[in-house]
Amino acid sequence: MSQPQILPAWYRSSEHYVDIEYEAIFKHSWLFACLTLELEGKAHYGVRLGNTELLLQLDEEGHPRAFLNVCTHRHAKLCEPGQHKGPVRCPYHSWVFNKQGIPTGIPSKQCFPQVVAAPEQYRLAEFACEVVGQFIFVRLSPEGPGLREYLGNQYAFLERASQGMNGVLDEFQEDVAANWKVVIENSLEGYHVPAVHTRTFGEIDGMSREAQAPIFFLDDPLHSHLEHAAEPDWVARFARTERKIGQWPWRFEHYTHHLIFPNLTITSFMGYSFHVQRFDPFTTDKTRVHSRTVGVCLSNSTEVGAKMMERIYADGHTFTRKVFAEDGDICRKVQAGLEQATRPAVLGVGIEDRVAHFHQAYVRCLPKASQNNEHLAPAKHELQNV
């Protein structure tokens, strides 16, 4: 069996999250924030990453910019989470900020001569922000690797997956009563499927039941993904409908699940849509999951094919919510167990390799000194039977 490296105390300690996890992981990693298509036009977007409230918008050249979601006048929060139309306007005194975060609209501006004289000095605090394809990432730390270096082999995947993305088909946000690591780990393994998902994944059609499926890709030190081949007969039946459905930019014959460490997963079956989930830790035992289903352009689609895809998408939305409810319930039970746990988990070889890989990535990011803190270090009885 694989030896776990994340200790039970690290799933329940508020001090560990605030003093160690946030600083070492959420502040120094590139965090997925939103999609470029959500910022098109005169839109801006509010998001909470780690413990930091941000707003994002595209500048005049179409480059994403990420700012602290705090007015430089008297510190009001500028916008709530999600998409907002129009320019950034403070709800308290109606200060307006331009695409560079500079205050350009100030009521009674004669009362603020210092701001009028040098508005750039009152620019919103800004963070590193880069984009690959449709995916916008933010790094809260002023120093660190560039996005391409950080993403490694996932950079090319995000570029290709973005081809043809044309809108959010379905979206929801819900809280899960569990530590963010519990929710991530649950998404990385299929070992729980027979027990937890008997009414969803247990009945799904089209997935290969061959012993060699799925295939794990664990060569990157932080990120991982899997590919699970589609059942050949199902693919053959599906192919007969494609002349009605049309073609899409990236067609593949498998299900894929990607973890972009630490807060993003992307899944797709055959590439006709992508399920994008961001995991936002709020407390040690609460994680907000932001789920989007993103559609892609279909060319040469017939009217019958368009209706077929509408049905496929609708069924997919229903399926996603059912799976989410099942996973949320089991994650809550795992967190309840972790509140009492003393020994590290037991990870099976092969079937839970992606969980083990996540543990390794997590520990890689922590400062070595944090693993020696007396209040978090494992007691002798926690190391028994590992």
PLY file of the C-alpha trace (Angstrom):
ply
format ascii 1.0
element vertex 386
property float x
property float y
property float z
element edge 385
property int vertex1
property int vertex2
end_header
0.00 0.00 0.00
1.06 3.63 -0.53
1.99 5.54 2.59
-0.11 8.69 3.09
1.65 11.92 3.95
-1.20 14.18 5.04
-1.97 13.68 8.73
-5.50 13.75 10.22
-4.69 16.88 12.22
-4.02 18.78 9.00
-7.67 18.32 7.92
-9.07 19.90 11.09
-6.55 22.43 12.42
-7.52 26.06 11.81
-4.00 27.11 12.76
-2.53 24.81 10.13
-4.77 26.28 7.43
-4.24 29.94 8.35
-0.54 29.86 9.23
0.76 27.15 6.92
-1.59 26.06 4.11
-2.64 29.53 3.05
0.90 30.90 3.07
2.62 27.88 1.50
-0.03 26.66 -0.94
-2.77 29.16 -1.70
-0.51 32.20 -1.69
2.30 30.77 -3.81
0.43 28.53 -6.26
-1.31 29.68 -9.42
-5.02 29.52 -8.56
-7.75 29.16 -11.16
-10.08 32.18 -10.93
-12.53 32.22 -13.86
-12.84 31.93 -17.63
-11.98 34.65 -20.14
-15.43 34.35 -21.73
-16.91 35.46 -18.38
-15.06 38.79 -18.64
-15.95 39.71 -22.21
-17.55 43.05 -22.89
-17.61 45.44 -19.96
-17.86 42.73 -17.33
-15.87 42.29 -14.14
-15.83 39.29 -11.86
-15.63 38.84 -8.09
-13.94 35.77 -6.63
-12.47 34.62 -3.31
-9.19 32.71 -3.62
-7.75 31.37 -0.39
-8.47 34.14 2.11
-8.25 36.94 -0.45
-11.18 38.71 -2.15
-10.41 39.67 -5.75
-12.04 41.27 -8.75
-10.95 40.50 -12.29
-11.46 42.27 -15.59
-9.90 42.52 -19.05
-7.89 45.63 -19.87
-8.09 47.49 -23.19
-5.70 44.99 -24.81
-7.82 42.05 -23.64
-5.36 40.92 -20.96
-6.85 39.76 -17.65
-6.05 41.83 -14.57
-6.65 40.82 -10.93
-7.16 43.42 -8.20
-7.84 43.37 -4.49
-11.60 43.74 -4.07
-11.24 46.79 -1.80
-11.94 50.42 -2.67
-8.94 52.69 -2.12
-11.20 55.42 -0.78
-12.65 53.97 2.44
-12.16 50.25 2.00
-15.62 49.07 0.94
-15.84 45.74 -0.87
-16.29 46.66 -4.52
-18.32 43.70 -5.78
-19.83 40.41 -4.70
-18.72 37.04 -6.14
-19.68 36.32 -9.73
-20.07 38.29 -12.94
-21.08 41.97 -13.02
-21.84 44.12 -16.05
-20.41 47.58 -16.47
-17.39 49.27 -14.91
-16.17 48.72 -11.36
-18.17 51.09 -9.16
-17.87 51.26 -5.38
-21.28 50.71 -3.74
-20.42 53.10 -0.88
-19.55 56.43 -2.57
-19.70 55.51 -6.30
-16.02 55.83 -7.07
-15.45 54.30 -10.53
-12.24 52.46 -11.45
-11.02 51.91 -15.00
-9.58 48.76 -16.58
-6.18 49.43 -14.96
-7.74 49.79 -11.52
-7.27 53.58 -11.46
-10.04 55.78 -10.01
-11.39 57.83 -12.89
-14.87 58.76 -11.68
-15.01 60.52 -8.29
-18.17 62.33 -7.12
-17.31 65.74 -5.60
-13.79 65.36 -6.94
-12.85 68.87 -5.78
-12.78 67.41 -2.27
-10.01 64.99 -3.25
-7.29 67.17 -4.83
-4.55 64.64 -4.04
-6.42 61.90 -5.95
-7.20 64.16 -8.91
-3.55 65.21 -9.09
-2.14 61.66 -9.06
-4.89 59.06 -9.58
-2.33 56.32 -10.36
-1.19 56.44 -6.74
-4.69 55.31 -5.71
-4.80 52.37 -8.07
-6.32 49.15 -6.72
-3.77 46.70 -5.34
-2.91 44.25 -8.12
-1.82 40.59 -8.25
-0.03 38.47 -10.83
-2.56 37.27 -13.41
-1.97 35.10 -16.49
-4.13 33.21 -18.93
-3.87 30.02 -20.94
-6.66 29.52 -23.45
-9.87 30.38 -21.63
-8.46 29.73 -18.14
-7.40 32.69 -15.98
-5.05 32.08 -13.05
-3.93 34.36 -10.21
-0.84 34.14 -8.01
-1.25 35.98 -4.72
2.47 36.02 -3.95
4.51 38.73 -5.71
7.21 36.19 -6.52
7.10 32.72 -8.02
7.24 30.76 -11.29
5.40 31.86 -14.40
2.15 30.12 -15.29
3.57 28.01 -18.11
6.33 26.67 -15.86
3.88 26.00 -13.03
1.38 24.11 -15.20
3.95 21.90 -16.86
2.29 19.38 -19.19
-1.18 20.65 -18.27
-0.55 23.91 -20.13
-0.99 22.22 -23.52
-4.13 20.45 -22.29
-5.74 23.74 -21.22
-4.85 25.34 -24.54
-6.45 22.55 -26.52
-9.49 22.18 -24.25
-10.17 25.90 -24.70
-10.52 25.59 -28.47
-14.10 26.35 -29.40
-15.35 27.02 -25.85
-18.31 29.32 -26.39
-20.31 29.66 -23.18
-21.33 28.36 -19.80
-24.20 25.90 -20.22
-24.77 25.20 -16.54
-23.39 26.63 -13.30
-23.90 26.22 -9.59
-22.07 26.88 -6.33
-22.61 24.81 -3.20
-20.87 24.27 0.10
-19.55 20.91 1.19
-19.14 20.33 4.93
-15.59 19.04 4.63
-12.00 20.20 4.37
-10.95 21.13 0.84
-8.43 18.28 0.76
-11.20 15.75 1.48
-13.22 17.06 -1.47
-10.22 17.01 -3.81
-9.21 13.49 -2.75
-12.74 12.22 -3.30
-12.60 13.47 -6.89
-9.31 11.66 -7.56
-10.36 8.05 -7.06
-13.07 5.74 -8.33
-12.72 3.22 -5.52
-15.76 4.72 -3.77
-18.01 4.53 -6.85
-19.61 1.11 -6.18
-20.56 2.13 -2.63
-21.46 5.81 -3.11
-22.63 6.19 -6.73
-24.81 3.14 -7.34
-27.57 5.33 -8.82
-25.30 7.49 -10.99
-21.88 6.27 -12.15
-22.92 2.70 -11.35
-25.52 2.91 -14.11
-23.64 5.03 -16.65
-23.43 3.75 -20.21
-20.46 4.13 -22.52
-17.49 3.53 -20.21
-15.13 0.62 -20.79
-15.15 -2.08 -18.12
-11.78 -3.44 -19.17
-9.32 -4.17 -16.37
-6.71 -1.77 -17.76
-9.03 1.25 -17.54
-8.48 3.90 -16.35
-4.90 4.98 -17.08
-3.24 7.38 -14.61
-0.73 10.06 -15.63
1.40 11.03 -12.62
4.61 12.34 -14.20
4.09 15.96 -13.11
5.10 16.69 -9.48
1.94 18.73 -8.79
-0.79 17.89 -11.30
-2.29 14.60 -12.46
-4.90 13.23 -14.83
-6.56 10.03 -15.97
-8.05 8.68 -19.16
-10.80 6.05 -19.14
-11.52 4.61 -22.55
-15.05 4.66 -23.93
-16.66 1.30 -24.70
-15.96 0.58 -28.42
-19.50 -0.55 -29.27
-20.91 2.57 -27.62
-18.53 4.77 -29.63
-19.63 3.03 -32.82
-23.30 3.69 -32.02
-22.57 7.29 -31.10
-20.62 7.83 -34.34
-23.74 7.09 -36.36
-25.39 10.19 -34.89
-22.48 12.54 -35.51
-23.61 13.58 -38.96
-26.62 15.13 -37.21
-24.82 16.45 -34.13
-21.92 17.94 -36.10
-18.21 18.22 -35.34
-16.40 19.86 -32.43
-12.78 21.05 -32.17
-11.30 18.23 -30.07
-12.94 14.84 -30.28
-11.47 11.99 -28.24
-12.82 8.58 -27.31
-12.38 8.56 -23.55
-13.37 10.22 -20.29
-10.67 12.41 -18.79
-10.22 13.97 -15.34
-7.48 16.53 -14.67
-6.38 18.01 -11.35
-4.59 21.34 -11.68
-3.12 21.68 -8.20
-4.44 22.92 -5.89
-7.98 24.13 -6.69
-9.13 23.11 -10.20
-10.49 19.96 -11.78
-11.57 19.59 -15.41
-13.47 16.60 -16.76
-14.84 15.71 -20.16
-16.27 12.75 -22.04
-15.29 12.89 -25.72
-14.71 16.66 -25.68
-18.17 17.99 -26.62
-18.30 19.87 -23.30
-16.03 20.38 -20.28
-16.93 20.30 -16.61
-14.84 22.87 -14.72
-14.80 22.89 -10.90
-13.02 25.31 -8.58
-12.62 24.37 -4.91
-12.50 27.27 -2.46
-11.67 26.57 1.21
-13.70 28.73 3.59
-12.91 27.06 6.90
-11.22 23.82 7.89
-14.56 22.01 7.53
-16.27 23.94 4.72
-15.40 24.02 1.01
-17.33 25.95 -1.63
-17.42 24.16 -4.96
-18.02 26.29 -8.05
-19.16 24.03 -10.88
-19.43 25.06 -14.54
-20.31 23.05 -17.63
-18.75 24.79 -20.62
-19.99 24.14 -24.14
-17.97 24.14 -27.37
-18.81 25.15 -30.93
-20.49 22.49 -33.07
-20.12 22.86 -36.82
-22.41 21.32 -39.47
-25.06 20.50 -36.90
-28.59 19.80 -38.11
-31.76 20.95 -36.37
-32.32 17.38 -35.18
-28.72 17.22 -33.97
-29.09 20.47 -32.03
-32.11 19.06 -30.20
-30.17 15.86 -29.48
-27.35 17.90 -27.93
-29.82 19.90 -25.86
-31.06 16.62 -24.41
-27.51 15.36 -23.83
-26.60 18.58 -22.03
-29.80 18.54 -19.94
-29.20 14.94 -18.90
-25.61 15.85 -18.07
-26.68 18.73 -15.82
-29.06 16.46 -13.90
-26.39 13.77 -13.62
-23.80 16.27 -12.32
-26.07 17.48 -9.55
-26.91 13.95 -8.45
-23.24 12.99 -8.30
-22.43 16.20 -6.43
-25.09 15.44 -3.79
-23.74 11.92 -3.32
-20.16 13.14 -3.03
-21.11 15.97 -0.68
-22.78 13.57 1.71
-19.85 11.16 1.84
-17.31 13.98 2.21
-19.27 15.24 5.21
-19.01 11.78 6.76
-15.28 11.60 6.05
-14.76 14.97 7.74
-16.73 13.77 10.76
-14.40 10.80 11.01
-11.32 12.96 10.63
-12.38 15.02 13.65
-11.74 11.88 15.72
-8.98 10.18 13.71
-5.49 9.64 15.10
-3.83 7.35 12.55
-2.98 8.32 8.98
-5.14 6.93 6.20
-4.35 3.73 4.31
-3.97 4.19 0.55
-4.30 1.26 -1.83
-1.71 0.68 -4.53
-3.00 1.38 -8.03
-6.58 2.24 -7.21
-5.69 5.25 -5.02
-2.44 6.33 -6.70
-3.79 9.75 -7.61
-4.65 10.41 -3.97
-1.09 9.41 -3.01
0.22 11.74 -5.73
-1.89 14.58 -4.33
-0.44 13.92 -0.86
3.07 14.13 -2.29
2.31 17.37 -4.13
0.77 18.85 -0.99
3.74 18.00 1.24
6.16 19.21 -1.45
4.65 22.69 -1.10
4.86 22.87 2.70
7.90 24.33 4.46
9.83 21.56 6.19
9.64 23.37 9.52
5.84 23.15 9.52
5.98 19.37 9.64
7.84 19.55 12.94
5.36 21.73 14.84
4.54 19.93 18.06
0.80 20.62 17.91
0.56 19.18 14.38
3.26 16.53 14.30
1.96 12.96 14.59
1.95 11.40 18.01
3.51 7.97 18.38
0.14 6.24 18.28
-0.63 8.01 14.97
2.33 6.30 13.35
1.40 2.79 14.37
0.45 0.39 11.58
1.44 2.81 8.82
0 1
1 2
2 3
3 4
4 5
5 6
6 7
7 8
8 9
9 10
10 11
11 12
12 13
13 14
14 15
15 16
16 17
17 18
18 19
19 20
20 21
21 22
22 23
23 24
24 25
25 26
26 27
27 28
28 29
29 30
30 31
31 32
32 33
33 34
34 35
35 36
36 37
37 38
38 39
39 40
40 41
41 42
42 43
43 44
44 45
45 46
46 47
47 48
48 49
49 50
50 51
51 52
52 53
53 54
54 55
55 56
56 57
57 58
58 59
59 60
60 61
61 62
62 63
63 64
64 65
65 66
66 67
67 68
68 69
69 70
70 71
71 72
72 73
73 74
74 75
75 76
76 77
77 78
78 79
79 80
80 81
81 82
82 83
83 84
84 85
85 86
86 87
87 88
88 89
89 90
90 91
91 92
92 93
93 94
94 95
95 96
96 97
97 98
98 99
99 100
100 101
101 102
102 103
103 104
104 105
105 106
106 107
107 108
108 109
109 110
110 111
111 112
112 113
113 114
114 115
115 116
116 117
117 118
118 119
119 120
120 121
121 122
122 123
123 124
124 125
125 126
126 127
127 128
128 129
129 130
130 131
131 132
132 133
133 134
134 135
135 136
136 137
137 138
138 139
139 140
140 141
141 142
142 143
143 144
144 145
145 146
146 147
147 148
148 149
149 150
150 151
151 152
152 153
153 154
154 155
155 156
156 157
157 158
158 159
159 160
160 161
161 162
162 163
163 164
164 165
165 166
166 167
167 168
168 169
169 170
170 171
171 172
172 173
173 174
174 175
175 176
176 177
177 178
178 179
179 180
180 181
181 182
182 183
183 184
184 185
185 186
186 187
187 188
188 189
189 190
190 191
191 192
192 193
193 194
194 195
195 196
196 197
197 198
198 199
199 200
200 201
201 202
202 203
203 204
204 205
205 206
206 207
207 208
208 209
209 210
210 211
211 212
212 213
213 214
214 215
215 216
216 217
217 218
218 219
219 220
220 221
221 222
222 223
223 224
224 225
225 226
226 227
227 228
228 229
229 230
230 231
231 232
232 233
233 234
234 235
235 236
236 237
237 238
238 239
239 240
240 241
241 242
242 243
243 244
244 245
245 246
246 247
247 248
248 249
249 250
250 251
251 252
252 253
253 254
254 255
255 256
256 257
257 258
258 259
259 260
260 261
261 262
262 263
263 264
264 265
265 266
266 267
267 268
268 269
269 270
270 271
271 272
272 273
273 274
274 275
275 276
276 277
277 278
278 279
279 280
280 281
281 282
282 283
283 284
284 285
285 286
286 287
287 288
288 289
289 290
290 291
291 292
292 293
293 294
294 295
295 296
296 297
297 298
298 299
299 300
300 301
301 302
302 303
303 304
304 305
305 306
306 307
307 308
308 309
309 310
310 311
311 312
312 313
313 314
314 315
315 316
316 317
317 318
318 319
319 320
320 321
321 322
322 323
323 324
324 325
325 326
326 327
327 328
328 329
329 330
330 331
331 332
332 333
333 334
334 335
335 336
336 337
337 338
338 339
339 340
340 341
341 342
342 343
343 344
344 345
345 346
346 347
347 348
348 349
349 350
350 351
351 352
352 353
353 354
354 355
355 356
356 357
357 358
358 359
359 360
360 361
361 362
362 363
363 364
364 365
365 366
366 367
367 368
368 369
369 370
370 371
371 372
372 373
373 374
374 375
375 376
376 377
377 378
378 379
379 380
380 381
381 382
382 383
383 384
384 385
